[in-house]
Amino acid sequence: SADNVFLQKTTECFLMETGKPAWFAARFKVSAATTSSVAIGLQVTDTTPLDVTDGIYFLVSTGSANVSIICRKNASTRSTSATVGTLVSDTFTELAWYWDGKDTVAYFQDGVQKGSLTGVASAYLPDTTLTPSMGIQTGSAAAKTLTVDYLFASKAR
Protein backbone atom coordinates (compact mmCIF):
# COMPACT_ATOMS: atom_id res chain seq x y z
CA SER A 1 0.00 0.00 0.00
CA ALA A 2 1.04 3.63 -0.42
CA ASP A 3 2.41 5.44 2.62
CA ASN A 4 2.69 9.19 2.93
CA VAL A 5 3.74 12.13 5.03
CA PHE A 6 2.41 15.65 4.48
CA LEU A 7 3.38 18.68 6.54
CA GLN A 8 1.53 21.96 6.87
CA LYS A 9 2.22 25.02 8.99
CA THR A 10 -0.57 25.03 11.58
CA THR A 11 -1.63 28.64 11.02
CA GLU A 12 -2.93 29.70 7.63
CA CYS A 13 -1.46 33.14 6.94
CA PHE A 14 -1.39 33.82 3.17
CA LEU A 15 -4.47 35.31 1.52
CA MET A 16 -4.16 35.93 -2.21
CA GLU A 17 -5.53 39.40 -2.92
CA THR A 18 -5.83 41.62 -5.97
CA GLY A 19 -3.10 44.26 -5.93
CA LYS A 20 -0.84 42.27 -3.58
CA PRO A 21 1.76 40.13 -5.40
CA ALA A 22 3.01 36.90 -3.83
CA TRP A 23 5.95 34.53 -4.33
CA PHE A 24 6.52 30.89 -3.46
CA ALA A 25 9.69 28.86 -4.02
CA ALA A 26 10.99 25.51 -2.85
CA ARG A 27 14.21 23.63 -3.50
CA PHE A 28 13.89 19.90 -2.98
CA LYS A 29 14.57 16.43 -4.34
CA VAL A 30 12.81 13.06 -4.25
CA SER A 31 14.53 9.70 -4.11
CA ALA A 32 12.32 8.15 -6.83
CA ALA A 33 10.66 10.70 -9.10
CA THR A 34 8.42 8.36 -11.10
CA THR A 35 7.15 6.28 -8.17
CA SER A 36 6.26 9.12 -5.81
CA SER A 37 3.49 11.69 -5.60
CA VAL A 38 4.61 15.11 -4.34
CA ALA A 39 2.63 18.24 -3.42
CA ILE A 40 4.44 21.45 -2.48
CA GLY A 41 3.19 25.04 -2.32
CA LEU A 42 0.55 27.07 -0.49
CA GLN A 43 -2.63 25.19 0.36
CA VAL A 44 -5.60 25.43 2.68
CA THR A 45 -5.24 23.11 5.68
CA ASP A 46 -6.65 19.87 4.33
CA THR A 47 -6.43 16.12 4.91
CA THR A 48 -6.11 15.42 1.15
CA PRO A 49 -3.12 17.53 0.01
CA LEU A 50 -2.81 15.70 -3.33
CA ASP A 51 -6.31 16.96 -4.22
CA VAL A 52 -6.68 19.96 -1.91
CA THR A 53 -9.74 22.24 -2.23
CA ASP A 54 -7.83 25.56 -2.37
CA GLY A 55 -4.24 26.47 -3.16
CA ILE A 56 -1.47 27.38 -5.55
CA TYR A 57 0.91 24.45 -5.58
CA PHE A 58 3.04 22.04 -7.59
CA LEU A 59 1.98 18.43 -8.02
CA VAL A 60 3.80 15.35 -9.26
CA SER A 61 1.66 12.23 -9.65
CA THR A 62 2.90 8.67 -9.21
CA GLY A 63 3.85 7.09 -12.52
CA SER A 64 5.20 10.32 -14.00
CA ALA A 65 8.00 12.70 -13.08
CA ASN A 66 6.13 15.57 -14.77
CA VAL A 67 5.47 18.62 -12.62
CA SER A 68 2.09 20.38 -12.82
CA ILE A 69 1.09 23.66 -11.23
CA ILE A 70 -2.42 24.03 -9.89
CA CYS A 71 -4.29 27.19 -8.95
CA ARG A 72 -7.52 26.06 -7.30
CA LYS A 73 -10.50 27.65 -5.61
CA ASN A 74 -13.37 25.92 -3.78
CA ALA A 75 -12.58 22.39 -5.03
CA SER A 76 -14.72 22.71 -8.14
CA THR A 77 -12.64 25.15 -10.18
CA ARG A 78 -8.97 24.93 -11.08
CA SER A 79 -6.48 26.14 -13.59
CA THR A 80 -3.63 23.75 -14.32
CA SER A 81 -0.58 23.36 -16.49
CA ALA A 82 1.50 20.22 -16.87
CA THR A 83 4.34 22.04 -18.60
CA VAL A 84 6.34 23.16 -15.57
CA GLY A 85 9.09 20.58 -15.98
CA THR A 86 10.29 17.17 -14.90
CA LEU A 87 11.80 15.84 -11.69
CA VAL A 88 14.92 13.69 -11.85
CA SER A 89 15.40 11.13 -9.09
CA ASP A 90 17.74 12.22 -6.30
CA THR A 91 18.46 15.59 -7.98
CA PHE A 92 17.65 18.96 -6.42
CA THR A 93 15.35 21.29 -8.33
CA GLU A 94 13.78 24.63 -7.49
CA LEU A 95 10.12 25.22 -8.31
CA ALA A 96 8.64 28.68 -7.90
CA TRP A 97 5.52 30.66 -8.72
CA TYR A 98 4.67 34.36 -8.73
CA TRP A 99 1.16 35.83 -8.38
CA ASP A 100 1.31 39.28 -10.02
CA GLY A 101 -1.54 40.65 -7.91
CA LYS A 102 -3.65 41.09 -11.04
CA ASP A 103 -4.64 37.99 -13.02
CA THR A 104 -1.59 35.81 -13.68
CA VAL A 105 0.46 33.15 -11.89
CA ALA A 106 3.87 32.68 -13.56
CA TYR A 107 5.77 29.48 -12.80
CA PHE A 108 9.45 28.60 -12.89
CA GLN A 109 11.83 25.66 -12.65
CA ASP A 110 15.45 26.31 -11.68
CA GLY A 111 15.12 30.05 -12.28
CA VAL A 112 13.65 29.73 -15.79
CA GLN A 113 10.07 30.83 -16.43
CA LYS A 114 8.22 27.89 -17.98
CA GLY A 115 4.86 29.59 -18.52
CA SER A 116 1.94 31.20 -16.77
CA LEU A 117 -1.67 30.63 -15.80
CA THR A 118 -3.70 33.62 -16.97
CA GLY A 119 -7.22 34.70 -16.16
CA VAL A 120 -7.09 33.23 -12.67
CA ALA A 121 -8.39 36.13 -10.56
CA SER A 122 -12.14 35.65 -10.92
CA ALA A 123 -12.52 31.88 -11.12
CA TYR A 124 -9.40 30.12 -9.81
CA LEU A 125 -7.55 32.28 -7.30
CA PRO A 126 -8.03 30.83 -3.80
CA ASP A 127 -10.29 33.05 -1.68
CA THR A 128 -9.31 31.58 1.68
CA THR A 129 -6.09 31.80 3.66
CA LEU A 130 -3.37 29.31 2.74
CA THR A 131 -0.39 27.79 4.52
CA PRO A 132 2.97 26.39 3.39
CA SER A 133 2.47 22.71 2.61
CA MET A 134 4.64 19.84 1.40
CA GLY A 135 4.61 16.09 1.29
CA ILE A 136 5.26 12.82 -0.46
CA GLN A 137 3.27 9.65 -1.05
CA THR A 138 4.84 6.41 -2.23
CA GLY A 139 3.45 4.60 -5.24
CA SER A 140 4.15 1.26 -3.58
CA ALA A 141 5.12 -0.24 -0.25
CA ALA A 142 8.75 0.81 -0.74
CA ALA A 143 10.26 3.75 1.17
CA LYS A 144 10.71 7.07 -0.67
CA THR A 145 12.38 10.25 0.54
CA LEU A 146 11.52 13.93 0.04
CA THR A 147 14.46 16.15 0.98
CA VAL A 148 13.59 19.86 1.25
CA ASP A 149 16.43 22.39 1.21
CA TYR A 150 14.12 25.39 1.68
CA LEU A 151 10.63 26.81 1.33
CA PHE A 152 10.09 30.52 0.69
CA ALA A 153 6.74 32.30 0.76
CA SER A 154 6.17 36.05 0.66
CA LYS A 155 3.27 38.41 -0.04
CA ALA A 156 2.87 42.15 -0.26
CA ARG A 157 0.96 43.57 2.71
Secondary structure by P-SEA (a helix, b strand, c coil): cccbbbbbcccccccccccbbbbbbbbbcccccccbbbbbccccccccccccccccbbbbcccccbbbbbbcccccccccccccccccccbbbbbbcccccccbbbbbcccccccccccccccccccbbbcccccccccccbbbbbbbcbbbbbbcc
